[in-house]
Amino acid sequence: MESDSRSGTFVGRERELGFLRQRLDAAIAGQGGLIFITGEAGIGKTRLAREAQRLAQDRGLCWLAGRYDKDGSIAMQPYVEAVRQLLDSGRAERLLELAGPYAPELARIFPNLAAVLGDGLPAQQPALQDPQAARQRTIDAICHLFLGIARRQPMAFFLDDLHWAPSMELLHALARRAGSAPLLLLGAYRDPDLHETPALSQAVLAMNRERLFQALPLRGLVPREAAAMLEATLGQPPALLLVESLHALTGGNPFFLEEMARYLDERDALVQSNGALALKEGTALELPRSIRAVVEERLGRLSEEARRALAVASVIGEEFSLALVREVTGLSDDALAEAVDGSAAAFLIAPLAGGREAYAFAHSHVRQAVYDGIGAARRRRTHLLVGQAMERLHAPRLADYADALADAVDRAASASLIAPRAGGGREAYAFAHSHVRQAVYDGVGTARRRRYHLLVGQAMERLHAPRLEEHAEALAHHFLEGNDLAKATDYSIQAGERAFALHSWERARVNYEQALEVLESGLEDLPRKAQVLERLADVEMALGRTDLARHQQTLEVLLQLGDKRKAARMHRMIAGALASGASGRFNLIESNHYRVAANQLLEGEPDSPEKALTLSSLAHGLWRVLEVGQATQSAHQALEMAERLGDSDQMAFACTELGTANAFIGELDQARLYAQRAFETAQAGRDLYIASRAVLYPSSVWPWIHDQPWLALWLDRNRDLGQRTGLQRFQLIDPGTFALRWALTGHPNGAVNELRSFEAAQSTGSRVGSYHAHYGACAYAILGQWERADLVFAAAAADAESGHDPAMRLEALFPYARFLLDTGDLTKAEEVIQQGLGLACPAGAVTQELNLLPLACELRARQGRLEEAEAHLARAREILARPQPWRGLAAPVHLAEGQLAAAKREWDRSERAFTQALETEQAYGFLYHQGRILLAWSEAQAERANGHSGSDHGRGGVAPPVPHGQGDPAPTPALPADPRARGLELLSQAEAIRQQCAAK
């Protein structure tokens, strides 16, 4: 394993884990493939694979792994290791069965397999004479074996250190077959090492042309994650300055961070300071040998010219110009270009934006390792040569008072007031302590201080002219303190835009707030004020909170400017705040008034993205009040307009609404197509809010469609987007849905963890998506927290009712009714079911009706009102007869029929229905519901064993098949000879599932 495998601490990587969860679930569904985990040494590739192993094994996948060695490996080495793992687990006979016609070839390839099977192997066939045919036969044999294993049990196969593989021919062949099999291949390699081997690089390019893999590149940890890793390594929280210093030095590389932390700890270079670990005063940050060795290994593969150029560059600093390196080294343009290209290909340096003549070291530790590798005498000589070269190159701009400045700096350093920054050269200094800086600052008079701020701002503009946006926040501060309000506003907005682009929402909010404060303090600029107010509205939406008064102010400013399109957009944002609860109150009627006003504002206007957006927004408001026909019409108009405009964002928005509306009326084929189109189109767009809606709705806003693979796919897409962008608006909705997913699939610990997040979101007092709280309530119910579940169910339904939101009220009533039936409150259950059917049936909300009808059937059967139960069942069958992919939605109907048939003593029909229910649930549904079906089936068997014999009255023992939209109905099982024994067997299976789910 590579160096990162030694890391015992795992932090961050939420986006990567979300992606792996999604791909593992897809593999279980028969959609495997290949993932390349890439990055530099120590970045955490192998450690991430270990987390993938945990996720895979939690899902019941077979996990196999193998690796290539640096000092030479055969092409099939990881495959041999994988087969050895299977043999160690005692599956030799199974492997022989899977080998089939390729058994002789596999015995030659895997000697350990032949040794175990011995005489069980078929007779060896003569080896093929044609080397190409023999190699192809070998490849086919291994592919046949691994695919056979995966078809028996979905499998994940991890190949580590692919950069040392002599060939990828076998992996290429297996990847071609894995896409339609329950086999997920994961390969890890170091980018620099792979690119130095042309044959392997070409193999990756060939696989990329065939679209056979997805890349999962790993980057360094962000400072927050680096702090968590340092605390885990050191056992105590690190000081902010220590985190920043080590993060800057290591680039967030996890292995390097751990090595630096241990190195400093072993050298006793850390001290307690205000409850955190900090560097002892005067300690220089040196690289431990383990880190230098990694860099030196890469340096050793470079040409002599490249190493010489890098040595000079390390003396210059973190960033360097080729002109200066050329001046010192005397290398020709061609030689220098070759040296630089080789260093860049080895990921040691990278070009700076704005031209090809300026470069920077990839990480501070790279520059430090190169610098430390230069002998003291040579380093001193190189510094002198660099200084002389800088004099020649920059003669016109040498400061007249450089000596005086150097004397002043030296005196301040001698007085321990300032100190050079570690590793940064003599041109960068910092105050020795923050109190020194504060004392000096406070001693400057107010007028003089303002003048200094202005001069510093102007100097920064000159020095950083090519990259002012990177320093916008500091420039805004200096010009604000220097009383240049126009520039303070400009740079505050620039800083806000930069933070906005980086999804740093709180940072963006602070900068926009500062710009608004200046604009409102006397700087009259209404267009700029409108710009800032709009951006603040966007930021607040991303953070999941809304200042309704400020939104109204923004709307008034836009109307004052006569900008109808932006005013319509603000109407829609206010509507969204009122419909989601982000405004602090929840009122769909008031929300729809704003939607209508937005459309009226743009009536007669030409096509525009804003007009398409208002039509989609109106569609949203209409289906929320169960006017689904009008909603569909409005969304279609929006989609047609967006298509004419070629606007990806608006196409995605419209498709999201069309998908939801079609899901409500039971047009699931169309709904799924629109959902996928919304997701794909949003990837080409720029609006994160629209992209987040596209991934949220199919899992959390659609009616419950009882489809585990579908739910897993969209929840993982949703979490992946949230982790990449930091959008918090919908993060208040997600934990309840995730908790339910884990509870239903037999992962109670995951459910408990998500419920903690759910409770934390509830405790904030935010009302965003409060009507979706029924998902969390369902998870509580499964885990046996019935009182808590009852409270949350009732609150979700009440929120939807008080907010005049019949669609969300309807969606909350269905699981609440299920809960009431399970807890025996038939009176309340009847009331809730009738409310639900009273909303669903007149509106044509077929999917919700289909969810409610099995509950109504079960209720009437338990009340002894069997004719009414049959009527509800007949209506459910009528819906299922429609040619739609009902998938898991059919399972509760089959279950209700089984219970009703048992109540009527129609045992043949009951057996058939329970069998269909279980098979449908196993194919599309959830483990917990399988336990529910088995429990009901066992109760029917116990009732039958109590002496009630008989056959299906008037049916000749055969019930009509219940279509479920996928394949043929299950065959009627043979009647059990002993119902009591059969009942106990079913009860035992149900109990095992309930224990796995920790269900009560």
N, C-alpha and C positions, 0 to 999 in steps of 0.2 A: 504494500500500500504506500501511497505517497505520504509526505510529511503531515498533511492535514488530518490523516487518519488517527494521529495521536491525540487529537483534541478531544477532551472529555466533555466540553461545554458546548451546548448548542443553543444559539440565540438567533432571533430574526428569521429571515427566509420565509416569512408568511406567504408572500406571493408564490414562491417556488413550491412550497408545500401544498398550497391550494391547487396549483397546476397539476402536481403529481397525484393528488386525491382524484381530480377529475379524470386523469388518464388511467388510473388504476380501476376506477369504476367503469370506464368505457371498456377496459380489457375484460372485466367480468361479463360485460354485455356482448363480448365477441368482437370488439373493435380495438385490437391491440395496435402495435406499431413500435417505433424506435424513438428514443429520446437521447440526445447527446447532452450530457452535463459537462460544461466547459469552463475553463478559467485557469489562472496561474497556479503555481504550486502553493499549497497552504490555504487556498481560498475556501476550502470546505466541501469539495466535491464528494469525497468518500463519506464524510460525516453526514451530508445531505442524503446520500444513498442509504445510510443506516436508518435515518428517519423514514425514508421510503419503504424500507424493509418492515419497520414497525407498522406503518399504515397498511402495507400489503397483507401482512399476517393478521392484522385486526379484521381485515375483510375476507379472510379465508383463502387468500391466494397462496400458492406454493412459491417460495422464494429460493432461488438458486443464485450462486455468485461464483465468479472466477476472475483471475487477474493475469496480466502479463508482467514479466520480470524485465528489469532494465538490462540485465546481463545476458539476455537471449531467451526467447520463448519460441515454442512451436506455435503454429497458427491456431491449433485446436486446444491449447493448454486450458483456457477457461472452461471449455466444454467438457474436457476430461475431469476437471475439478467438480463441475456441476453433477456429472454422472456419479462421481465418487460420493457426493453428498446424498444422492438418492440411494445408493447402495448401502451407505452407513445407516440409512433410515429403514433398511429391511425391505426394499421394494424391488429386489432382483427379478422375481418371477413376473412382476408387473411390467418391468422393462422388456423382458423377453417377449411378452405378449404384444407389446407396442412395437417392437422391432420389426415384426412381420417378415416380409421378403428381404429386408436389409440386415437381418441378423448376422450373416457372415461378415459383411463389411463393418458393422458396428463392433463385432468382436475383435477385428483387426485394429480398429481405431482405439477402442477402450479395452486394454488388456485386463484391467480390473473387473470389467463386466464379464469377460471370457473366463477369468479365474473363478468367479463366483458361480457362474452357470454351469461350467464344466460340461458334462454329457448332455445337458439340456439344450445345447446349441444345435441347430441344424448343421448338416454336412457343409464344409467349406466349399465354395465354388472357386473355380480357377480365376486368378486375378486377370483383369482386363489388360490387354497388351497396349492399347492406345492410352498414353498418359493423360491426355485431355479427357477421354471418356472415363478413365478411372477416377480422376479428380472430380468430375461432375457426379459420378456415382457416389463418391464419398460425401459430397455436399448434400446430395439428395437424401442420403441415409440419415445424416445428422438432422436435417430439417424435418424429415419424417418422424424421427424419434422425439424431438422437442415439441413439435406440433401435436403429436399424439399425447404426450404428457399433459400439455396445456388443455387439450380437449377433455381429458379426464378431470383435471382440476385447473382452473385458471392460474396462470403462472406469470411471475416476473423474474427476469434473468438479467443480472447486473454484471457487466464486464468492465473491470477497473483497469486504469493505466493503458488505455488503447493506444496512446502515443508510442508505446513500445511494441505494438503488435507487428509481426512481420508481414501480415496481409489482412485485409478486411473483406476478402472475397466471400468467406463463409457468412460473416455478419450481413453483408449485402444481400446474399441469397435468402437468408432467414428473414430479413426486414421486408423483402418483397412479399413474403407469405404471411407475415404477422398481422397485417392490417385488417384481415378478415378472420382473425383467430383470437382466442382469449389468451394472447401472449404479448406481454409488454417487455420490450428490450430496453435496457438502460446502459449506456456506455459513457464512461468518463475519460476525458483526456485533457492534457495541458495544451492550450492554444499554441504557445511558442514552440513546444517540442514537436507537435504534429506538423506544423508548417515547415519545419526543417527537414521533413521526410516527404519528398515529392510524391512518391507512390501512394502514401497514405492520404496526403492532401487531395490527390486526384480521386481517390476512392470516395472521400467525403463529398467532393464536388459532384461526382457521378450520382451519388445517392440524393444529393440536393436537387439535381436536375429531375430526378424521378419523384421528387417530393416524398421521400421515404422516411424522413425523420423530422422531428421538431427539436430545435436547439433550446437549451436552458442555460444561458450564460450566467455565471456567478460573478458578482462584483463585491467590492469590499463592504463591510458593515458600515452603516451610518453611525454618527457619534453616539446616539442614544443606545444603539445595540452594542457598540464598542464599550460603553460604560457598563452595561450589564455583563458582558464577558469579563471585563477586568474585575468587577466585583465578585463574580463567581470564581475567578482564578485566585484572587488575593484574599477572599473571605471578608473583605470590608469595602465600603463604597469608596471609589476614587474621587479625588477633587476634580473639579471641572477643568482646571488648567492641565492636570495630568492627563485627563482623557483627551483633551484637544491636542496636546503635544504628541502623545503616542498615536493618536489617530492620524495626525499629519505625517508622522514619520513612517507609519506602516501602511497607509492607504486603507485602513480598515481590514487588512488581511487577518483572518481569525488566528491562524497559526502564529503569525508574526506578533500579534497582540499578546498572545499567551506567553510566547518566548520572551518578549520584552518585559512583561510583568514579572515572570519568574526570575529573570536576570536581575532586575532591579531589586527584587525582594531578597535574593541570595546575596547581593552586594550590600545589603542593609542601606539602600539608597532612598528608602521611603520613610516618611515620618507622619504621625498623626497631626492634623491641622483642622480645627473646627469640625471634628467628627468625621473627617475624611482623610484618605491617604494622599500625601503630596510628596513631590520630590524634595529631598533635603537641599537647603540653599547651597548653591555652587556646584550641584551635581550636573555633569554633562551627560546628555543622552548618547550613549555609545551602543553600537549594534553588537549583540551576542554573536558568537561564532556560528551558531546554527542558522541565523538569518544571512550572514555574509556568505555562508557556503552555498545557499540557494542561488544567490545572485552570481557568485563566482563561477558556479557551474554553467550558467548561461553565458557569462563573459568568455569562458574558456572556448566556446564554439565560434567566437568572432575572429575576424582577421586581425593581424597586428595593427593595421591602420585604424580599424574600428575601435580597438581598445585604447589606442593612443588618443584618438579624437574624444572618446568618452572621458578619459582621464582629464584632459584639458577642460571639457565641459563641466566636470564635477567641481573644478576649481572656480569656474565662472559663477556657478550657482545653480539653483533649481531650474531656471530658465536660461537659455543661451541662444545667441544668434550664430548662424553658420559663418557669417563674415568674421566674427571674432575668433571662432575656432580655426578657420582657414588662416587667419593672420598669425596665430600662434604656432600652429602645426606646420605650416608651409605646404600642406597637401594640395594637390591639384584639384580642380573642380570635379573631375571624374572620380578620383580616389576618395574625395570627401563624400560625394554623393553615394558611392558604393558603401562606404563606412556607415553613413547615416541610415541608408535603407536597410542594411543588415541589422543595425541596432533597433530600428523600429520594428522590423519583422520579428525580432526576439522579444518584443514588448518591453524594452528597456527605456525607450524614449518615445515621445509622440509629438507630432507637429502642433504648434499653437494656432488658434484661429487667426485668420487675417493674413495668411501668406505662408509660403513654404520655406522661408529663410529663418524662421524662429522655431525652436523646439524646447521641450521641457522633459525632465526625467519623469518616467511613468509614476514613480512614487519617491518620496523622500528617502526611503531606505535604500533604493537603488543608487541614488546619488551618493548617499553616505557610505555605502559599501564600496563603491568605486573610489571615492575620495580616501577612505581608510586604507585602501590597497596600494596607495602611492607612498613610496618611501619619503621620510621627512625631508631629506635634502632635495629630492626631485620635486616634492610638493612646494617647497619654498621657492625653488627656481621657477616653477610653473606660475606661481602667483606673481612673481616679478615680471615674467613674460606677458602674462595677461594684462597686468597694469600698464606696461609699456604699449601693448597693442591697443588698449582702450584709449590711451593718450593720442596715438596716431589716428585712430578711427574717429574719435569724438573731439578732436582738437577745437573745432569752432564752438563747442558748447561746454568747455571745461569751466567750472565755477572759478571766479576771480578770488574768492575767499576760502578756497578748499582748506588751506593750512589753518586759518583761524577757526574754521568749523571743526576741524579735526582736534585742535587744541581744546576747544570748549567741550567736545564730547569726551575726550580723555579725562578732563578734570571732573566732569560729572560722574564718569565711571569710577574714578579713583575715590570719590566721595560716597560710593555705593548708592548713588541715587538712580543710576540706570545701569543696565547690563546688556551686552550683546545677546541677541536671540540665538539659542543653541542651534547649530547647523545652518544658520542663515547667513554667515559671513559677517563682516564688520560694518556693513551698510544698514543693518537693521538692529534697532535697540528697543528695549522695553523698560518701563519704570521698574525698579527693584520690588516695590510693593504698591498696591493701589492707593494706600494712604499717602505715599510720597507724591503721587500724581495729584491727589485731591488737595493736598496742602499747597502745592505749587499753584494749582488752578485757582484755589480760593484767594491766593495772594495777589492775583492779577485784578486790577480795577475793572469795573463793569464796562466802561467805554472802551478800554484797551482790549479787554477780553473779546468784545464784539468785533473789534477791528481784526484781532488775530483769527477769529473764526472765519471772517470773510476772506482774509489773505490765505488761510489754509485751504478753504474751498477753491479759491482761484488757482492755487498752486496744484491742487489735486486735479483740477481740470486740465492743466497743462501736462502734468506728468502721466496721467492715465487717459489721455485723449482717445486712443484707439479702443479702450474698453471701459468707457465711463459707466455703462449699465451695471458692471460688476461692483462699482463703488457708489452706486446711487444712494444707498441708505446713509452712508457717512456724509456724502455731499449734501443731502437734504438736511442733515443735522447741522452741518457747519453753516450753510446758507440761512437756515432758520435762525440760528443763534447770531449770525452776522446781519440779520434783518434784511436780507435780500429775499423778499417774500415770493417774487415771481420764480426765481430759481429754486427756492425751497419747495414750491408747489410742483414744479417740473420734475425735480429729482424724487420727491415723495411718490409721485405717480409712477415714475420709472421703477422705483424700488418695489412699489405695489405690483406692477405688471410682471416684474421678474419673479417675485414670490408667487404670484398667481400662476405663472407658467410652470413653476416647480411644484405646484400643489401644496405650497406652504401657506395654508389658509390663514392661520392666526397672524403670521408675519405680514401677509398681504393686508389683513384688516387693519393692523396698527399703522401701516404706511398710508393707506387710503384715509383713515381717520385723521391722520396728521394733515394730509392735503386738504381735507374738507374743513378742518379747523382753521387753516390759513385762509381758505377761500371765503369762509364765513366771517373772518375777522376784519374784512375791509378790502380784500382783493376782489373786485367785481369782475367775474368771468363766468357768466351763466353757462356757456357750453362746457367749460371744464368742470364746473360744479355738477352738471348733469352726468358727465362721463364718470366722475368719482362716485356719485350716488348710485349709478347703475352697477359699477363694479362692486360696491359695498353690498348691494342686493344679491349679486352673484355669490360673493363670499359667504354671506349669511346663509344662503340656500345650501351651499356646500357644507357648512357647519351645522346645519339642521336647526337653525333658529332664525327668527324673522322679527325685525323691528317694524311692525305694521305702520307706525306713525312715520317712520323714515321712508317706507315704501310709498306712502301717500304723498310725502314731500317730493319724492322723485317723480311721481306721476304728475304732480302739479307743475314742476319745473319743465318736464318734457312737453306738457300741453302748452305751457307758456312759450316754449321755443317753437311750437307748431309742428313737432315731430310726431306724426300720427303713428308711424310704425313702432317706434320705441315706446310710445305711450301705450299702444295696444299690448306690447310685450309686458309692460309693467302691470297693466290690468290683469294679464294672465298670471303673473307672478303673485299678485295679491290673491287671486283666486286660488292658486296652488297652496299658498300659506293657510288660507281659511279651510281648504279641503283636506289638508294633511294634519292640521293641528299645530303646525310650526309657528303660527302666530300667537299661540297661547290659548286660542279658542278654536272651536271646530264647528263650522256651520256651512253645510253644502248649499243650502238655498242662497245664502249671501254670496258664496263662492260663485255660483252659476250666474248671478247678476253681473259680476265682473267679467265672466266669460262672454256673456251676451254683449256687454258694452264694448269689449275688445273687437268683436266681429262687426258691430255697428260702426265703429270708428273707421274700419277699413273697407266698408261697403263702397263699391264703385272704384276702389283703388286698383291699380294694376297688380299682377302677380308679384309676390315677394315672399321671402322666407318668413317674415313676420305674419303675413296673411295666412300662409299654410299652417303656421304654428297655432294661430288663434282658432282655426278650424279643427285641428287635432285636439286642442284644449277643450273646445266645445264638445267634441265627441266624448272626451273623458267625463265631463260633467253630466252628459246625457246618459251614459251607461251606468253611472253611479246612481242615478234616479230611476234606473231600469227602463229607460226609453232607448232600448238597444237598437231598434230599427233606425231611428233618427241618428243615433250615435254612429252607426255603420255608414250611413249616407254622408255625414259630415267628415268622417275619417277618410272615406274614398275621395271626396273632393280635395282634402288636404294632400293625399298621396298623389293624385293626378297633377296637382299644382307643383308639388315638390319634384315630380319627375320632369315636368316641363322646365323647371329651373335647374335641374341637375343637382339639387341640394341634398347631400347624403344625410345630414342631420335631420332635416324635416321628413325625408322618406322614412328614416328609422322611427321617428316620433309617431308618424301616421300608422306605420305597420305595427308598432306596439299597441296602439289603441284598437286596431282592427283585430289583432290576435286576441286581445282580451274580450272584445265584444263577441267574436265568434266562439270563444270558449264558453261564454255565458249561455249561448243559444244551442250549444251541443254540436257545433260544426268544428269538430276537433281536428280534422284533416287540414282545413283552412287555417285554423288557429295556429297549429304547429308550423305551417309554412310561413305564416306572417311573423311568428316569433323568431324563427331562424333568420328570416330576411332582415328583421329589425336588428338583430345582433350583428350580422355580417355587415350591414350598411353602416351601423354606428361605428364600426372599426375604422371606416374611411372618413368619418366625420370628426368634428372638433369639440362638440358640446358634451362635456362630461356628464351633465345632468341627464341629457337624453340617453347617453350610453348606459347610465346607471338604471334608468327606467327600463331599458331594453332587457337587462339581465335580471332585474328584480321581479317584474310582473309575472313571468311564467311560473315562478316558484311560490310567490307570496300573495299576489293580487288576483290571479286567476282563481276560478272555483276549484275546489279540491278534485284532482283527477286521478288520485290513487295510483300513481305510476312512479315507482321508486327510481328507475334509471333516469327518468325525466327530471324528477326533483333533484337528484344528485347532480346532474349536469348543470342545471341552472343555479343551484345554490353555490356550486364551486365557481362558476363564472361570476356570480355576484360577489363572492368574497374576494376573488382574484382582483376584480376591478377596484373594490374598496381598499384593498391593501396597496394597490399601485398608486392610487390617487388620493387617499386620505379623505375621501368624501364621507361626511358624517351624517348627512341628512337621513339616509336609509339605514345607517348602522343601528338606529334605535329600533328598527323593525326586525332586522336579521336574527338576533339571538334566539327569539322564540321559535322561529322556523327551523333554525339549526338544532335547537334543543329537541324539537319534535322528531326531526330526521334521525338523530342519534338514538332517541328513545325507541322509535319504531324499528330500527335496524339492529337492536341488541347491543348498543354501546352506552350503558347507563352513565359511565363516568363522563363521557363526552356530553351527554345531556345535562348532567349536574353542572359541569363547567359553563355551558352555554346559559343555563338558568341563572347562574350568578351574574353573568353579563346582562341577562334579561332583567333581573331584579335591580341591578345598578342603573339601567336605563329607566326603569319605572320610577326609581327613587329620585331622579332628577326633576320630576314634575313636568317633564316635557310631554306634550300630547301628540307628538308626531307618530302617526300610525297606531294610536292607542286602540283603534278598532281591530287591529291585527293581533291583539294580545291573546286571542283564543288559541294561537299556535302554542304559546308558552303554557296556557292552561291545559292543553292536551298532554303536553309532556309531564306536567305535574300529576295529572290523573294517572298516566301510565306508571309513574314511579310511586303511586299510592299517597300522594299529598293531596287528598281529596278536598279538604277544607280550603286550602290555598287555590286549588283548581276551581272550585265553585265560585269563590270570590272574583277570580280573574275572568272566568266565563261571563259572569253577570255584569262585570264592569265593562267588558268589551261590547256586549250587546247593548248596554245602556248608553255607552259613548256613541255608538253608531245611531241609535234611536234619537238621542238628544241632538246629534249633529245632522239629523234629517238625511241620513245616508242609507237608503233601503238596500243597496247592493251589498255594502259591507255588513249591514245588520243581518241580511240573509246568510252571508257566508259564516258569520259567527254563530247563528242558530243551529246549523247542522251538527257541528261537533259538541255543542252544548247539549243537544238532544241525546246524542250518543252517550255522553257522560251521565245524564239523568237516568237513562235506561240501565246503564251499568250499575248505578248506585241504588236502583230500585224505586226512584221517585217517579212513578208512572203518571201521576196526575200532572206534575210540572212538565214531564216529558211530552205528554199529549198537548199541553198548551203551547209549548215551544214548536213542536212539529206542525201544528195547525197554523201557527204564525208563519213558519217558513213556507209551507205549501201555499198559504194565502198570498205571499209575496211572489213566489217563483212561478206559479201556474199562469196567472194573468199576464205576466211579463214575458212569457216564453223562455224563462231561464231554465232550460232543459237540464243542464248539468247539475245545478243545485237541486232540481226536482228529483233527478236520478239518485242523488246522495240521500235525499230525505225519504224516498219511497220505501227502501228496505227497512228503515227505522219504523215507519208507519206500519208496515207489514208485521214486523216483530212485535210492536206494541199491541196491535189488535189480536195477534195470536196469543200473546200472554194474557190478554183480557178475555180470551175465549170467543172473540168476535171474528170467527174464522172466515165468514163470507166477505167481510170488509177487508180482511187481510188479503184474501185472494184477489180482490179488486185492485188493491195497491200493487200487488205482485204482477197482475196482468198489465197495468200501466207501465211498470218498469220493463217488462218484456217488450212491450210495444216500442219503447224508446230504444232498447238494445237491438231491436230488429233493424234499425236504421244503419246504413253502411258507413259506420264511423269506427275509428280505432279506439273502442271503449276500454280495452286492455284491463287495467286493474279495477275500473269502475264496475265491471261485471261481477267481481268476487262477492261484494256484499249482497247483491241480488241473489246469487246462488245460495249464499249462506241463509238468507231470509227464507228462501224456498225450502231449504233443508229443515229449518226449524218449524215452518208451517206444516210441511208434510209429516214431520214427526208428531206434531200436535194432532194431526188428523189420522195418525196411525198408518200412513201410507209409506211403509218402510222402504219399498223399492225406490220410490221417487225420492225419498229422503236420502238414501245412500248415494244416488246419482247426483243429487244437488250438492251434497257435502263434498263429494269427490271433485266436482267441477269447481266449487269454491276454493278448495285447497290447491288444485293445480293452477288455477288462474292467479291466486295469490302468490304462489311460488314463482310463477313466470314474471309477474309484473309488480307485485305488491311488496309487503313488508313482513319481516319475521314476526313481529308482535301480533299482527293480524292472523298469521298462520296459527299461532297459539290460540287465538280466540276461536278460530274455526274448529280446531281440534277439540277444544273444550266443549263447544256446543255439540259437536258430533259425539263425543263421549257421553254427554248427558242424554242424547237421543238413544244411544245404545243401552244405557242403563235403564231408561224408561222401557225400552223394548224388552229387556231382560226381566222386567218385573212381571212378566206373564202376559203382556199384551201382544198377541200374535195377530196376523191378518195381512191382507194384501192391499194394494192400492184400490180403493173403492171405485168401481166403474171404470178403471183405467187399464185393466189387464196387466197391471204391474209395470207399465211403461209410461213415463211422463214425457211430454213433448220437449225436445231439446231447447235450451235457452241460448240463443245466439249471443256471442260476446265480441264479435267484430274481429276475431283473430283465429283462423283455423277452424277445425271441426270440433264439435262438442266432445267431451271426454266420454269414453265408453263406460257403460254401466258396470260397476264392479260386481264380482261374485258376492252373493250374500254370505255373511259370516256364519259359520256353524255355531259359534258360541257368542252371542251378543255381549254377555257380561265380560268375557275375556277380552273381546275386541274393545269394549268400552274402557277397560282398565289400561289396555295398551295405548289407546288414544289419549287417555288422561295422563299417562306417564310422559308421552311426547309433548303434550301441551304444557305440563309442569316444567319440563326441561327448558322449553322456550321461555316460559315466564321467568324462570330463574336466570337465564341468560340476560333477559331484558330488565332484571331486577324489578319486575312488575308485581303489583299487589292485587 
